[in-house]
Amino acid sequence: MIRTIRVLGAALGAFIGLGLAATVTGLFAGVEYAGFILAAWTIAWMIVGFAVLPYLTIVPAGWLIRRVQELSTAEFVAAVLGLFVGLLLGLLLGLPLAQIEGPLGTWLPLGISLFLGLGMMGLTVAKRFDLIAAAEGAGLVRRPKEGEGTDGDGAPRIVVDTSVLIDGRIAEIVESGFIYGTLVVPRFVLEELQHIADSSDTLRRNRGRRGLEILNRMQRDPRTPVEVVDDDAPGVAEVDAKLVELAKRRSRVVMTNDFNLNRVAELQGVRVMNINSLANAVKPAVLPGEELHVRVIQEGKEAGQGVGFLDDGTMIVVEGGARLIDRDVDVSVTRVLQTVAGRMIFAQPRVD
């Protein structure tokens, strides 16, 4: 493509050079070796056209296309509407201004239209969220409510955080069929995962590679589609803030294990799917008075306490269990404590 543009530029340069030589009277008249100078003049214009035309056509067009591709759908629509409104205002103001005699009546309407078109385009892009809110208030548009945000077939779209991929349990949940919809992985989350996988720290590197393996494993599972999107949030630096912004635009649902992101998303009206909360919710309910069989494996924080664990990882604190370490005992539940870290069960050895 660029080769063709350069050939056209050379031809256009030759045409301009010959045209100037023909229109400017006496340009080479009376000059010795006028034919040779004319040929050199034409070749020089051909070189200029060959070198310059791509920078006047392809380079600006490529820059414009890249900038348009970086725009979100909301930004693009806002820019088009703003440009249309600005040009319409320019037309209404330009009609009376065109009645002015002289060059002012010719160039002033054009300048007004250009100024209003570009100005309104920038204004609508900058204030797109306020305009959407105003349109919602007027009933012109309807933003999806919390938990909506679906594909064309009604399936929800869930924006996935890096912490979920590194955790790894999402793969088993997907394979179990409990997640309905499409998992959306933004490109900046994938880049963060790759950055962790390339870390010099062995632990971080292993966690990053595990996240990439989990993502690859989920992409091979046909039951729950996984989509990697290039959507971004221009002007937002933090990955967590980008995730919330993307979730607000796409689905209003984000999946994460990050406690801080969980709170920030909820404050902004975004539904959070937290795998830790899911894991706690599906643990078997234990009530005071029930009897359990547990192996005491270590001492507790308080004197005389022993600690054991159920199969699902729930901690059981056995009162007086320090003397029963490395033994399987039957215990009776005395109370159950729900903490941020999970469920903790207190029990006493059963007396036969």
HUJORA-V260111 format. One record per residue. N is the residue number from 0. OMEGA is omega in degrees with one decimal (999 if undefined). Layout:
BEGIN
n->N omega->OMEGA
n->N omega->OMEGA
END
This chain:
BEGIN
n->0 omega->-177.3
n->1 omega->177.7
n->2 omega->178.8
n->3 omega->178.7
n->4 omega->179.8
n->5 omega->177.7
n->6 omega->176.7
n->7 omega->177.5
n->8 omega->177.7
n->9 omega->178.6
n->10 omega->178.6
n->11 omega->177.3
n->12 omega->177.5
n->13 omega->179.9
n->14 omega->179.2
n->15 omega->179.9
n->16 omega->178.7
n->17 omega->179.3
n->18 omega->177.2
n->19 omega->179.9
n->20 omega->-178.2
n->21 omega->-175.4
n->22 omega->179.6
n->23 omega->-175.6
n->24 omega->175.1
n->25 omega->-178.8
n->26 omega->178.8
n->27 omega->-178.5
n->28 omega->177.2
n->29 omega->180.0
n->30 omega->178.6
n->31 omega->-176.6
n->32 omega->-177.8
n->33 omega->179.6
n->34 omega->179.4
n->35 omega->179.7
n->36 omega->177.6
n->37 omega->178.3
n->38 omega->178.5
n->39 omega->177.7
n->40 omega->-179.2
n->41 omega->179.9
n->42 omega->179.0
n->43 omega->177.7
n->44 omega->175.7
n->45 omega->178.8
n->46 omega->178.8
n->47 omega->179.1
n->48 omega->178.9
n->49 omega->-175.4
n->50 omega->-169.2
n->51 omega->-171.4
n->52 omega->177.2
n->53 omega->-179.5
n->54 omega->175.8
n->55 omega->-176.5
n->56 omega->-172.8
n->57 omega->-176.5
n->58 omega->176.3
n->59 omega->179.9
n->60 omega->177.5
n->61 omega->177.6
n->62 omega->-179.5
n->63 omega->-179.8
n->64 omega->178.7
n->65 omega->179.5
n->66 omega->178.4
n->67 omega->178.8
n->68 omega->179.1
n->69 omega->179.9
n->70 omega->171.3
n->71 omega->179.8
n->72 omega->179.8
n->73 omega->179.8
n->74 omega->-179.5
n->75 omega->179.9
n->76 omega->179.0
n->77 omega->179.4
n->78 omega->179.9
n->79 omega->179.8
n->80 omega->178.6
n->81 omega->178.5
n->82 omega->179.6
n->83 omega->-179.7
n->84 omega->179.6
n->85 omega->178.7
n->86 omega->177.6
n->87 omega->176.5
n->88 omega->177.7
n->89 omega->177.7
n->90 omega->-179.6
n->91 omega->178.2
n->92 omega->-176.1
n->93 omega->-178.6
n->94 omega->177.2
n->95 omega->179.7
n->96 omega->-179.9
n->97 omega->179.7
n->98 omega->177.6
n->99 omega->-177.8
n->100 omega->176.4
n->101 omega->-179.1
n->102 omega->-179.3
n->103 omega->178.6
n->104 omega->178.4
n->105 omega->-172.1
n->106 omega->-178.3
n->107 omega->177.1
n->108 omega->179.0
n->109 omega->179.5
n->110 omega->178.3
n->111 omega->179.8
n->112 omega->179.7
n->113 omega->-179.8
n->114 omega->-178.2
n->115 omega->179.9
n->116 omega->-179.7
n->117 omega->-179.9
n->118 omega->179.4
n->119 omega->177.8
n->120 omega->178.0
n->121 omega->-178.8
n->122 omega->-178.7
n->123 omega->176.9
n->124 omega->-178.5
n->125 omega->-175.9
n->126 omega->-174.2
n->127 omega->-178.7
n->128 omega->177.2
n->129 omega->178.5
n->130 omega->177.8
n->131 omega->178.4
n->132 omega->178.2
n->133 omega->178.6
n->134 omega->176.5
n->135 omega->179.1
n->136 omega->179.2
n->137 omega->179.2
n->138 omega->-178.9
n->139 omega->177.9
n->140 omega->178.3
n->141 omega->176.5
n->142 omega->178.6
n->143 omega->177.8
n->144 omega->-179.2
n->145 omega->179.5
n->146 omega->176.3
n->147 omega->-180.0
n->148 omega->-171.9
n->149 omega->171.4
n->150 omega->179.5
n->151 omega->-179.4
n->152 omega->178.2
n->153 omega->-179.7
n->154 omega->-179.5
n->155 omega->177.6
n->156 omega->-172.4
n->157 omega->179.3
n->158 omega->-171.9
n->159 omega->178.5
n->160 omega->179.4
n->161 omega->-176.5
n->162 omega->-179.6
n->163 omega->180.0
n->164 omega->179.4
n->165 omega->179.4
n->166 omega->173.6
n->167 omega->-176.8
n->168 omega->179.6
n->169 omega->-179.4
n->170 omega->178.5
n->171 omega->178.9
n->172 omega->177.2
n->173 omega->-179.0
n->174 omega->178.3
n->175 omega->178.7
n->176 omega->-177.5
n->177 omega->179.3
n->178 omega->179.4
n->179 omega->179.4
n->180 omega->-177.9
n->181 omega->174.6
n->182 omega->-177.0
n->183 omega->178.7
n->184 omega->179.0
n->185 omega->179.9
n->186 omega->-178.4
n->187 omega->173.6
n->188 omega->177.4
n->189 omega->178.0
n->190 omega->176.4
n->191 omega->178.1
n->192 omega->177.7
n->193 omega->178.0
n->194 omega->177.5
n->195 omega->-179.8
n->196 omega->179.0
n->197 omega->-176.8
n->198 omega->176.9
n->199 omega->177.7
n->200 omega->-174.2
n->201 omega->-178.6
n->202 omega->178.4
n->203 omega->-179.9
n->204 omega->179.3
n->205 omega->178.1
n->206 omega->178.5
n->207 omega->179.0
n->208 omega->176.2
n->209 omega->178.4
n->210 omega->178.3
n->211 omega->178.2
n->212 omega->178.3
n->213 omega->179.0
n->214 omega->178.2
n->215 omega->178.5
n->216 omega->180.0
n->217 omega->179.5
n->218 omega->179.5
n->219 omega->179.1
n->220 omega->-175.2
n->221 omega->-174.3
n->222 omega->-180.0
n->223 omega->-178.5
n->224 omega->175.4
n->225 omega->-176.2
n->226 omega->174.5
n->227 omega->-174.3
n->228 omega->179.9
n->229 omega->-178.8
n->230 omega->179.7
n->231 omega->176.7
n->232 omega->-178.2
n->233 omega->179.8
n->234 omega->178.6
n->235 omega->-173.8
n->236 omega->-174.9
n->237 omega->180.0
n->238 omega->179.9
n->239 omega->178.8
n->240 omega->177.2
n->241 omega->179.2
n->242 omega->179.5
n->243 omega->179.9
n->244 omega->178.9
n->245 omega->179.1
n->246 omega->178.4
n->247 omega->-179.3
n->248 omega->-170.4
n->249 omega->-167.5
n->250 omega->-174.6
n->251 omega->175.8
n->252 omega->177.4
n->253 omega->178.1
n->254 omega->-175.9
n->255 omega->170.3
n->256 omega->-177.3
n->257 omega->-176.0
n->258 omega->-178.4
n->259 omega->177.2
n->260 omega->177.3
n->261 omega->-178.1
n->262 omega->-178.7
n->263 omega->-179.6
n->264 omega->-179.9
n->265 omega->179.0
n->266 omega->-178.9
n->267 omega->174.6
n->268 omega->179.2
n->269 omega->178.3
n->270 omega->-178.3
n->271 omega->171.8
n->272 omega->-176.1
n->273 omega->-176.6
n->274 omega->176.7
n->275 omega->177.3
n->276 omega->177.6
n->277 omega->-180.0
n->278 omega->177.6
n->279 omega->-176.5
n->280 omega->-175.2
n->281 omega->175.8
n->282 omega->-179.2
n->283 omega->178.9
n->284 omega->178.4
n->285 omega->-177.3
n->286 omega->176.2
n->287 omega->-178.7
n->288 omega->179.6
n->289 omega->179.6
n->290 omega->-178.7
n->291 omega->174.7
n->292 omega->-173.3
n->293 omega->175.8
n->294 omega->178.1
n->295 omega->-173.7
n->296 omega->-178.3
n->297 omega->177.4
n->298 omega->177.7
n->299 omega->-179.1
n->300 omega->-178.9
n->301 omega->-179.0
n->302 omega->176.7
n->303 omega->-178.1
n->304 omega->171.1
n->305 omega->-176.4
n->306 omega->172.5
n->307 omega->-177.1
n->308 omega->172.3
n->309 omega->-178.9
n->310 omega->-179.4
n->311 omega->177.0
n->312 omega->179.9
n->313 omega->-179.1
n->314 omega->175.3
n->315 omega->177.1
n->316 omega->-177.1
n->317 omega->178.3
n->318 omega->-177.8
n->319 omega->-176.7
n->320 omega->180.0
n->321 omega->-179.2
n->322 omega->-177.1
n->323 omega->-177.6
n->324 omega->-179.0
n->325 omega->177.1
n->326 omega->174.8
n->327 omega->-176.2
n->328 omega->171.7
n->329 omega->-177.8
n->330 omega->176.7
n->331 omega->-177.1
n->332 omega->178.4
n->333 omega->176.8
n->334 omega->-179.9
n->335 omega->-178.2
n->336 omega->177.4
n->337 omega->179.7
n->338 omega->177.5
n->339 omega->-178.5
n->340 omega->-178.9
n->341 omega->-177.7
n->342 omega->178.0
n->343 omega->-176.3
n->344 omega->174.9
n->345 omega->-176.2
n->346 omega->175.1
n->347 omega->178.3
n->348 omega->-178.8
n->349 omega->179.5
n->350 omega->-179.6
n->351 omega->999
END
